[in-house]
Every structure is written in structure tokens, then in C-alpha cells.
Amino acid sequence: MQVKRASESLFLVTLMLLASLSGCFGEEEAVQEGVPIVFQIDYQMPEDVVLRSGEWHEFQLLGNGRAISVPTDVMLFVDGYIIPNGYAAVEGESINGRLLLTPYVDEVKLTIVHDDGTGDTYELAVTNGTPIVNGKEWMDKMEYITNVCPDTTQCGGYINRWMGSPNPAFERAASFFQGHFEGLGYETHILRVFDHGNPAEPESLNVIAWKRGRDASCVQGMGGHMDIMFPGGPPGGGTYEGAYDNTGGTVSMMLFA
């Protein structure tokens, strides 16, 4: 009887110890689960991410005083603006941004700098992606502008864009191009010009689109003409859609914007 009671006492003591230990371990695990993830790419841990060249990748960095540093072959964007030196610090609770790999990148090393001066480096694998400006998108836009069909959602028919006013086709195309840039958040304006030295086509216009950056000392610009050579014109005669001269250049401008 005494042996049985001793065994029961030992069993109860063992259960109490195990319960106590499991409670400690459980509390520690709960604390670990509550620790915030400092750095994420595409809502994943960095070590689980494979970057795709030419495609956007979202990131978030938490903690005032921390910073992200990227190599020269990775473009860093914060709040829609590129960070030329590839270094952005957290001011407040967090920053959200985007990464864009340039072509032919084989591997990427990103560094997270902490507020105490230490840092963590992540070596990320890279694979080929579908670039934000690609041949298929370029051809689709070309076909939409130059093709004519009854369904205006499938083709725009912006043809006969010979320079000069009044030319309804030219004016219609200019409105379309202006609307494209406005839809991307650019400030736009149609600038009308008059060429006194060209009596055959004295009036024309330009579509101006711009977006304000952070540094007024750095101004970047691109341009291309949206008019086409009229049929039979020099040097070799034009076509009514002007695919080569210069719808191709116009589409490149639209996609790069």
C-alpha cells in the first residue's frame, strides 16, 4: 500500500513538473510568434524569394533608423520615385517600395542596415522575368493604334496623322496620346505652334507630359514625333498608319512612361 502511494505521489510530482515546463515553453513560443518581420519582399521572407529580372518586386522595411541598400544593377523606388544612390532610410515606422532588376543580373545582394550600425546581407537568386517593357506589349499597342475595325475597344484606328491643323485625324490622335499620359499620373498640356516658314503646314501641336521629381537639379526628358509622313511624300513615300515612322517611336515613349 505504501509502495502504491509512493508511486502515485511520484506520478503527480512528474505531472506538475511537466505542466510547469510546458507552460514556460509555450510562453516563449508565443513571444517568438509576436516578433514583427523586419524585412519582406513580395510579402515573403527574403530568403524564400526568387527575384525576376525586368519585373517589379514590392518590399517593406520596418523600424525607424533602419535602411536598405541595393547594388547598382538594382533600381530602388520609394513612393513612386527612383532613389539614384540606391539607399533609403526608414523615417517613422516603415517604408514601402519597389525593386526593379536591370537585365542580365545573375545574383543580387541586398543589405539591411540597423540603427546600431550593424547590417544583414541577403543573397537572392535571380531568374528571367517578363520585362515591364516587352516586345509583346509593344506589338499589341502598335496594332491597337494602327488597325481599323468597328470595335473601338479592340483597335483605335489612329491613322492619317499628318502634321498640321486642321487635321481631325491628327487632333484625335493627339487627344489619345495625351489621355494615355494623364492616365499614368503625368501633368499634360497640348502646346500649339505656328511655323511661319512652312506655308504648306503652318500649324501643328505638341503633347507635353511631365512628372515632378524630388530634385530640381536633375531633369530627364524623352521625345519622339507622333505625326507620320503622308502617302507619296519624300523620301520614299509614307503610309496611312506610319508604323515605322513614327508609330514605333511613339509607342516606345508610351510604354517607357
Sequence and secondary structure as in RCSB ss.txt:
>XXXX:A:sequence
MQVKRASESLFLVTLMLLASLSGCFGEEEAVQEGVPIVFQIDYQMPEDVVLRSGEWHEFQLLGNGRAISVPTDVM
LFVDGYIIPNGYAAVEGESINGRLLLTPYVDEVKLTIVHDDGTGDTYELAVTNGTPIVNGKEWMDKMEYITNVCP
DTTQCGGYINRWMGSPNPAFERAASFFQGHFEGLGYETHILRVFDHGNPAEPESLNVIAWKRGRDASCVQGMGGH
MDIMFPGGPPGGGTYEGAYDNTGGTVSMMLFA
>XXXX:A:secstr
 HHHHHHHHHHHHHHHHHHHHHHHHHHHHHHHHHS  SEEETTB GGG EEEETSEEEEEEESTT EEE  TTEE
EEETTEE TTSEEE  SSEEEEEEEE TT  EEEEEEE TTS EEEEEEEEEE   SS HHHHHHHHHHHH   S
 TTT       BSSSS HHHHHHHHHHHHHHHHTT EEEEEEEE TT SSS EEEEEEEE   S TT        
  B  BT TTT B SS IIIIIHHHHHHHHH 
